[in-house]
Amino acid sequence: MSENQVYLPPEPEPVQSRQDDFDFPEMPPGHGDLNFRAPIILPTNQNLWTIGDLLIAGMAAFPCSFLFRDLLGPYLVGQRVFLFVLLAAFLAGIVQTIRAPGQSSIEARMLTWFFVPTLTWAAIAGAGMAQTWEWTVLYVLLLPVPLTVFIADQLATHSVWWMSANPKLDLATMLAWRADWLRRFSFQPKDRPARASNLTSEARKLHDLVLQIKKSYRFGCIYLVLCVAGGMTMTLLLSSAKSHHERGFVFFVGFTLVLLVSCFCRTWYLHRAFGLFWDFFVAWIYAQEGPVVPAWGFHSPTIPSFARLRLVLSCLFVWAIALAMITDHFAWLLFVDPDPALQPKLSPNFLTKGSPFVFLSVSPENAYSFAYVAIAILACIVFPAVIFTLSLFLLTGPTLTAHFLALEANDAYEQR
C-alpha cells in the first residue's frame, strides 16, 4: 500500500457470533423438505457398551422370571386386574398430557402411557399362565416377537429417513424413496426407476436387486414366525419324551440355528450386511436429538431418542424371561428335576439334603451337574441377546443394506 492511500478498517458484521445467524427458538415448528442431517457422533467404545447393556438385561431377567411365573403372575391374572390396569394407564396418559403439553403429540403420549403399563401387566401375568412348554411358546409369539417386529420397523424407518437425507441426493430423490418406504406394506409396491437414465449395466442390476429387496421387507415378520415354528418342529422331533427344561433348551437351540440359516440365506449375497445393520442399530439407539430442531433439519419419524434404549432393553428382558421359563431353569438349578444324572453327590458335613444351594457342593462326582448348571445359566444370559440381535438382523438386514447401496455408499447410483 502506497503512502498516499488511506487505510480503511473493515466494518464489523451485523452478527456477534455464528449462533446468531439463526434464532432456533424463533423458528416455526414443522417439517421441511430441505432435510439436512447432523453427523452422528458416538463414544469410542459404544459397541462394547451396547453388548454389555444387552447382557445385563438378560442377567436381570434371570431371577425375575421365577418371581413372575410362580409369585406375581398368578395374582395378576383376572378380568378385574386387567380393567384396573387399563383405567390407570388411561388416567396416567391424561395427567401426563396436562403436565407436559408441549413435549410431544397428545396421541404419542397417550399411546406411551397406555401401552407401557398394559405390556408390563401382560409380561407378568402371561408368565403366570405359562406353566407348560406349549403355553410358553405362545408367550413368545404374543410378546417378544411382536415387540421385536415393532423395534425392527422403527430402526428401518429411521435409517431410511436418515440415508435419504444425504446431501448428495436431490430433493426429488429423497421424497421419492421416502414415499416408497411409506408403501412398504403394500401388496403392490411400485417399481421406482433410477434417478439417472444412463446407468451402467452393473448399476442397473444393482437397482433391480434393490427393488426386489424392498418388496421382500414386508415378509420379514412371516420369516420370523416360521423360524419359531422351525424351533418347535425340531423340539417335537428330537425331544418329545424328555423333561420340560430339556425340551426348552432344544427349542431355543433349534430356533437359533434356524435363525442363523435364515439370516445367511437372506444376506449371503450382500457385502457387509451385518456390519451395516449393527452400525445403524447403535446409531438409532444413541443418536441424540436436540430439544428444538429447525424445520429444515433432520426429524426422525420414529419414537423419541430417550425411549429407544428403554424399549430395546425391555424387549430383550421379555426374551430372557421367555427363555428362562421355557427351560424351567429353577427346576434344575435347585435339582428338583427327576433326572438322576443331575442329582449331586453330597460331601460329608457339607450341606444337608434338600438345601437349595446343593449344586455348590463341587467335587469330582458332581462335575457333570456343576458344569450343566453353569452352562445353563450362561445360556439364559447370552441366548436372549443372540436371538434378539439375529431377529432384528433377519427383519432389517437386507433392507438396510439395499438402501445403503442405493443412497449412502460412496458409489451409490442415486447420488448426483
N, C-alpha and C positions, 0 to 999 in steps of 0.2 A: 504494500500500500504506500503510495507517494505521500510526501509531507503535506501537500495542499488538500488532500482528501480528508473529510471529516468522518470520524468513526461514529457510526450509529449503532447503539446497542440493540439487540433483538427485543421485541416486545414479548412479554410473558403470555402464555396461552391462557385462555379463559377458564381452564380447569386446574385444580390444585393437584390432583392425582389421577391415576388411571381408574380408580374406583368411582370417580365422579362422572365418568363417561356415561354410565347407565345407573340410574337410581332404581335398583332392583325392587325395593318395596313399593315403588310407584308404578311398576309395570302392570298392565292389566292381566288378570288371570286368564287361563285358557291354553289351548294347544295351537301351535302354528305349524305351517308347512315347512318352514326353514328350520329343520330339526338337526341342530348340531350337538354332538355328544362330547362330554368331557372325558379325558383319559381316566381309566380305572387304575388306581394305584393301591396295591395291596402290600402288606408286610412281607418280608423276605421268606419266612417260614410258614406262610399261611396254609400251604397244602398239608404240612405235618400237623398243624393245629386243627385243621378240619378233620383229618383222620382221627385225631385224639378226641375231638368232640363226639364223633360218631361212636367210638368205642366206649366213651364214658356213658353215653345214653343207653347202650346195651348193658353195661355193667349196673346202672341204676335200676333197670327194669328186671334184673335177675331176682332180687328179693321181692320186688313189688308184685310179681306175678303170683307168688304164693299168697300174699295178702289180698289181692284182688279176687283170686279164684275161690279161696276157702274161707275168708273172713268177711271182706266188704261186699263182694259181688252178690252173694245170696240175699243180702238185706236191701239191695237196690233194685232187685227185680220185682216189678209191680207197676200197675197202672197208676196208682196214686203218686208214687215217687216220680214217675215219668212226667205226669202232668205238673207236679211241683217244679221240676227242673225246667220245663218249658215256660212256666209262668215267671220263674226267677230270671231266666235268660231274657225274656221279653222286657221285664221291668229294668234289668240292668242296661239293656240297649237304649231304653228311653232316658234313663238317668245320665248315661254317658253322652247322649246326643245333646242334652240340655247343658251339661257341664262344659263340653268342648265342642261348640258348634262349628268351628272353622277348621278343624284338623283334617277331616275327610268328609266324604259324602255321607248323607244320612243312611243310604242303602248299605254302604260298606260297613259302617259302624253297627248297624242293626244285624247284618249277617254275621259279623265277627262275634258279637256278644250273644247271638243265638246259637251259632254252630259250636263255639268253643265249649260252653257248658254241656250242650247236648252230646257232642262227641266224647267228652270226658265221661259222662254218665254211661254212654254206650260201651266205652272201653272197659269200664269197671264192671258194669252189670253183665256184659257179654262174657267176661271172664268167669263170672259166677255160674253161667249156664254151660260153659264149655268144659264139661266134666268127662267127655268121651273124645276119642280121636276124631270121629266124624263131625261133632259139633265144633271142635277146634279148627278144623279145616274150613268150616262155614264161617267161623270168626275171622279167618284170614281173608276170605273172599269179600266179607262185608265191611271190614275196617281198613287194614293196611293196604290192600290192593287199590281201593278207590282213592285213598289219600295219596298213594304213590302216583297214580294216574293224574290227579289234580296238580301235584307238585311238578311232574314232568311237563304238563301243558303250560304251567306258569313259567318254568325255566325256558322252554322252547319259544314261547311268545316274547319274553323279554329279550332273548338272544336274537331272534329275527328282527325285532324292532331296533335293537342296537346295531346290528350289522347293516340294516337298510339305511341307517343314519350316517353311513360312511361319507365323508366329504368328497370322495372321488365319484360318487354316484349323483346323477342329476335328479331333479325333483320328480320328474315323471317316473323314473325307475323306482325310486323309493316308494312312491304312492302305489305303483303297480304291484310290487312284491308284498306290500302290506295288505293290499286288497285281496291278493291271492291267499294270504295267510288267514284272513277272516273267513274264507270259504274252505278252510282245511277239513271240516267235517261234512262237506257237501258230497252228495253221491255222484255229481258230475262236475268235478273241478275243471276249470278252463286251462287250456294249454297256452301258457304265456310265451309269446315269441321273444326272442332275444332282442336286446336294445339295438345292437349293431347288425346290419344285414350282411356284412362282408366277413363273417366269421370263418375261421379255418375249419377244416374237416374235424380236427381233434376237438375244437371248441364246440362244434355242433353236436358231436357225440356226447360231450360232457353236458351240454344243455339238455339233450334228450334224457340222459341219466338223471339229472336233477329233477326234471319233470316227473319221472317215474317215482323217485323217492318222495317227492312232495305228495303224490297221490297215495302212497302207502302209509303215510303218517297216521291216518285215521284207523288203521288196522292194528296199531300198537297195543291197544287195550285187549284186543282179541288174542294177540300173541301171548300176552302176559297170563291171561286166564288159561290158555292152552298149556302154558308151562306148569301152572298149578295142577292142571289135570294130568300132565305127564308125571309129576311127582306122585300123585295119588295112584296112578296106574302102576308105577314101579313099586309102591308100597304094597298094593294088593297082590302083586305077582311074587314079590320076594319075601314078604314078612306077614303073610296072612294069619299065621298061627302064633306069632310072637307076642310079647307083652306090650303094654301101652307105650312105654318110653322107647323101646326098640323100633316100633312102627313109626314113631315120631321122628327118630333120627334118620331112618330110611327115607321118609318123606322129604325132609329138608335136604338131605344129601342128593336125592334124586331130583328135587326141584332146582337145586343149584347147578347140577350137571346139565339139566335141560336148558336152564337159563344161559349157561356158557355156550352151549351148542347153538342156541337161537341167536345170541349176540354175534357169534362168529359168522353164522350164515347170513345175517343182515348187513354185516360191515366188513367182510373179508376183502372186498374189492375197493374199499375206501381207505386211503392212506391217513394215518394219524387220527383215526376216528375217536378212539378212547381218550387220547390226549386232549383233543379239542373239546370233547364233552366235559372232561374234568375241569378244564380252564373256564369254560362258560359256567359250569356249576358253581365253582368257587367265586367267580366274579358276580354271579347273580345273588349269592347269599350275602356277600360282604360289601357289595357296591353301595356306598352311602350316597343318598340324595339330599341335597340341601333343603332347608325348610321353604325357601322361595326360589322357584325355578322360573326363569322368564319364558314367555310364550314361544320363543324361538329355540329354547334349549330342549334337551332330550328328556322326555317324560316316559317312564316305564309304565306300560299298561297293566302291570301285574300288581300283586299285593304290596303294601309298603315295605321298605327295606328293613325296618326294625322287626317285622313279623316273620321274615323269611327263615332265619335260623331257628326260631322257635317252632315253626311248622315242620321243618326238616327233622329236628330232634324229636318232636312229638310223634312223627310218623315212624321214625326208627325205634322209638320207645315201644310203640304198638307192635311193630315187627318182633322185637325182642320178647315181649310178653307172650305173643303167639307161639314163638319158638320154645320158650320155657314151659308153656302149658302143654304143648303137643308132645314134648319129650318127657313130660312129667318128672322134671329134674329133681324135685324134692323127694320123690319116691326112692330114687337110687342114691341121692345124697344122704338120706337117713337110713338107707339099706332096708327099706320096707319091701323092696322087690323080692319075690319068692325065688329068684334065680339063685341057686346055690353057689354058682361061681362068683357072685358078688358078695356073698356073706364073708365078712372078715374074720380072721382068727385072732382072738384077743390074747395079748401077752399077760402073764400073771401079774396081778396087782396094778394093772394099768388103767383100765376102765371097766365099769360094771356093764353087764349085759343090758341092752336096751338104751344105752346112752345115745343121744342124738349126734354126738361127736365121735362116734365109734370109728369112723373112717380115718381118724388121726392116728390110730394105732398102726404105725408104719413098721412093718417087719418083712422079712423075705417072703413069708407066706401070704402077706397082703399086698404084694407088688402089683398084681393084676387089678385088684379093687381100687387101690390108690391111683394107679395110672388111669383107670377108666373114669374115675370121678374128676381127676384133673383135666383130662381131655374134654369131658363133657361140659364142665364149667367154662373152659376156654371156648368151646364151640358155641355156647349160649351167649357169649360176649362178642365173638368175631363174626359168626354167621349172619346175624341181623344186618351188620354194616355191609357185608359182602352181598347179601341178597338185595338189600335196598339199592346199592350202587349199580348192580347188574340190571335191576329192573328199570331204573332211570335210564341207563345206557341203552337198553333194549327199546325203550319208548322214544328216546330223543336222539340217540347217537347218529343214525343215518341222516335225519333231517338237519341237525346242526352242521354236520359235515357238508351236506349238499349246499346249504345256504352259504357256508364259508367259502366253498369253491367258486360260487357264482358271484358273491358280493364282497367278500372281505380279503381274500387271498391277494398276494402281490400281483398275480397274473389273472385275476378274476375277469371273466369276459364281459361282465355287466358294467365294469368301470369305464369311465370316459377317458 
